[in-house]
Amino acid sequence: MGIFKGLKDMKDMVHAAPGMIDQAQAMQANAQQMQYAQQQQAYAQQQQAMATPSTPTAAAGAEGDIFGPIAGVTMQQYVAVAKGIAAYNYDQNMLPSVAASMGIDAASWAQASTGFNARVTSSPAFAQQFNTMYRQH
């Protein structure tokens, strides 16, 4: 009788398989929806954390003078130089030449470039303002 019981169990399992597959797919869909919701929440929190006043002077008061010049190079000049290398197929090696064409000496550009790059990577407010200015320039 063991063989018949085994065949009956196997038959029951085959009949139950589609329902089990449907249940597994539903669980997977729910997990994906939950993951998507978590990602959306994390994105919303990130955007909220990055929200800053639209003018550099207002944001500078809150975080110090992150929008101030470095080695005599203003943020506007930095953006203009960064945008200026488009004419050279975005060749980073052309940055000092573009800066020089705008009246910025090599030593000042080297210091300003290092400082502004540090600000972009360390300050979401600065990065956002740089991005806004870059797109408007």
C-alpha positions as CSV (number, residue, x, y, z in Angstrom):
1,M,0.0,0.0,0.0
2,G,3.0,2.3,0.3
3,I,3.2,2.7,-3.5
4,F,-0.4,3.8,-3.8
5,K,0.0,6.3,-1.0
6,G,3.1,7.7,-2.6
7,L,1.3,8.0,-6.0
8,K,-1.7,9.7,-4.3
9,D,0.7,12.1,-2.5
10,M,2.5,12.8,-5.8
11,K,-0.9,13.4,-7.5
12,D,-2.0,15.8,-4.8
13,M,1.3,17.7,-5.0
14,V,1.0,18.0,-8.8
15,H,-2.6,19.4,-8.4
16,A,-1.4,21.8,-5.7
17,A,1.7,23.1,-7.7
18,P,-0.2,25.8,-9.8
19,G,-1.6,27.3,-6.6
20,M,1.8,27.2,-4.9
21,I,3.3,28.9,-8.0
22,D,0.6,31.6,-8.0
23,Q,1.2,32.2,-4.3
24,A,5.0,32.4,-4.8
25,Q,4.5,34.9,-7.7
26,A,2.1,37.0,-5.6
27,M,4.7,37.1,-2.8
28,Q,7.4,38.1,-5.2
29,A,5.2,40.9,-6.6
30,N,4.5,42.1,-3.1
31,A,8.2,42.1,-2.2
32,Q,8.9,44.1,-5.4
33,Q,6.2,46.6,-4.5
34,M,7.6,47.0,-1.0
35,Q,11.1,47.4,-2.3
36,Y,10.0,50.0,-4.8
37,A,8.1,51.9,-2.0
38,Q,11.2,51.8,0.2
39,Q,13.3,53.2,-2.7
40,Q,10.8,55.9,-3.3
41,Q,10.8,56.9,0.4
42,A,14.6,56.9,0.5
43,Y,14.7,59.1,-2.7
44,A,12.1,61.5,-1.2
45,Q,14.2,61.7,2.0
46,Q,17.3,62.4,0.0
47,Q,15.6,65.1,-2.0
48,Q,14.2,66.7,1.2
49,A,17.7,66.7,2.7
50,M,19.1,68.3,-0.4
51,A,16.4,71.0,-0.5
52,T,18.1,74.4,-0.2
53,P,17.1,78.0,-0.7
54,S,17.3,79.0,-4.4
55,T,19.8,81.8,-3.9
56,P,23.5,81.2,-2.9
57,T,23.5,83.9,-0.3
58,A,20.7,82.4,1.7
59,A,22.3,79.0,1.6
60,A,25.7,80.4,2.4
61,G,24.4,81.8,5.7
62,A,23.2,78.3,6.7
63,E,26.3,76.4,5.8
64,G,29.1,79.0,5.9
65,D,30.5,80.6,2.9
66,I,30.5,77.6,0.6
67,F,29.6,79.7,-2.4
68,G,32.4,82.2,-1.8
69,P,35.4,82.5,-4.1
70,I,38.5,80.4,-3.8
71,A,41.9,81.9,-4.7
72,G,40.0,84.8,-6.3
73,V,37.9,82.6,-8.6
74,T,34.2,82.9,-8.1
75,M,31.6,80.2,-8.4
76,Q,30.4,81.8,-11.6
77,Q,33.9,81.7,-13.1
78,Y,34.3,78.1,-12.1
79,V,31.0,77.2,-13.8
80,A,32.0,79.1,-16.9
81,V,35.4,77.3,-17.1
82,A,33.7,73.9,-16.5
83,K,31.2,74.7,-19.3
84,G,33.9,76.1,-21.5
85,I,35.6,72.7,-22.1
86,A,32.6,71.6,-24.1
87,A,34.3,73.2,-27.1
88,Y,37.1,70.8,-26.6
89,N,35.0,67.6,-26.4
90,Y,35.0,67.8,-22.5
91,D,38.8,67.2,-22.4
92,Q,39.7,67.8,-18.7
93,N,43.2,68.7,-19.7
94,M,41.9,71.9,-21.3
95,L,40.5,73.3,-18.1
96,P,43.7,75.4,-17.3
97,S,43.7,76.7,-20.9
98,V,40.0,77.7,-20.7
99,A,40.6,79.3,-17.3
100,A,43.6,81.2,-18.7
101,S,41.4,82.5,-21.6
102,M,39.1,83.9,-18.9
103,G,41.9,85.7,-17.1
104,I,42.5,83.1,-14.4
105,D,46.2,82.3,-13.8
106,A,47.3,78.7,-13.5
107,A,48.1,78.7,-9.8
108,S,44.7,80.3,-8.9
109,W,42.9,77.8,-11.1
110,A,44.7,74.9,-9.6
111,Q,43.7,76.0,-6.1
112,A,40.2,76.9,-7.1
113,S,39.6,73.7,-9.0
114,T,40.7,71.6,-6.1
115,G,38.5,73.6,-3.6
116,F,35.4,73.7,-5.8
117,N,35.7,70.0,-6.6
118,A,35.8,69.3,-2.9
119,R,32.7,71.4,-2.3
120,V,30.8,69.6,-5.1
121,T,31.5,66.3,-3.4
122,S,31.0,67.3,0.2
123,S,28.1,69.7,0.0
124,P,24.8,68.8,-1.5
125,A,23.7,72.4,-1.4
126,F,26.8,73.5,-3.4
127,A,26.4,70.6,-5.8
128,Q,22.8,71.6,-6.5
129,Q,23.6,75.2,-7.0
130,F,26.5,74.3,-9.3
131,N,24.2,72.1,-11.3
132,T,21.6,74.8,-11.6
133,M,24.2,77.4,-12.7
134,Y,25.8,75.0,-15.1
135,R,22.5,74.3,-16.9
136,Q,21.6,78.0,-17.0
137,H,25.1,79.1,-18.3
